[in-house]
């Protein structure tokens, strides 16, 4: 089973807010997920990113693959460097 860390869209029309979730790669974008590990709000300036670093690191260690967008968000908050180095 391929596990991905990806964004799940919530919020009203034209006002997106995203949850960072761990999900099976075969499930739909806004469908079933295993665990929620963060939030991303692109509407505020600067964009608000909250991440549970401990759980994200654990899932990455277990082999979960982040999408390109999630990888860039993790790099922006400094989590990706911590995981890559150790």
N, C-alpha and C positions, 0 to 999 in steps of 0.2 A: 504494500500500500504506500503510494507516494504522498508525503505530507508537505504542504506548502504553508508558508506564512504570507498572508496576503491581506488586502484591504476589503472590507465589507461596507458597502454604502448604506448609510442611514440618513435621515433628515428629509426635509420637504423638497418639493420641486424647486430647482434653481438655488438650493441652499444645502449643498452636500456636506456631510460630516461622515467620517470614516472610522470604523473600528478595525484595529489590527487583530486578525484572528489566525489561529492555527486550524487548518482544514484539510480534508482529503482532497487531492487534486481533481478528483472526478466530480465533486459536488459543485453546484452552481455558485456563482459569485456571492449572491445574497442568501444562499441556502444554509444547510447544516454545517456546523463547525464544531471543533473539539474544545477549544479554549480561547477566550479573549485575552490578549496580552497587551493591548494599548489602544490609544485614540489618536486621531489626526483631524484637526480642524483647519482647513485652508482658508477660511473666510476672515479670520482675524489677522491683524498685522502686528508682529510677525506670526506666521502660522504656528498653532499650538500643537505640540507633539508630546504625548505622554506614553511611556513605555515601562513595562514591568521587566527590568533588565535581567533579573534572576531567572524568570520563566523563559524569556526569549533565549538567553544563553543555554538553558537546559534543553530547549527544543532544538536549537541549532546543533548542540552536541549529540543529540539523538538522531540527527540526520535530516531535519526539516530544511527545505530549500526556500529562501525568501524570494519573492518576485523582485524585479528590478526596482520598482517604486519603493517597496518596503526596504530594500537594501539601501537605497539612497536616503530614506528617512532615518534608518538606524545609523547611518554614517553621519547624518546631520546632528544627531543628539549624542554621538560618541560611543554608542553601544557596539557598532560594527568593529571599531578598532580594538575594543577590549576583547571581543570574541575572537577576532582574527589573530591577535597576539598571544592569547593564552587559553 
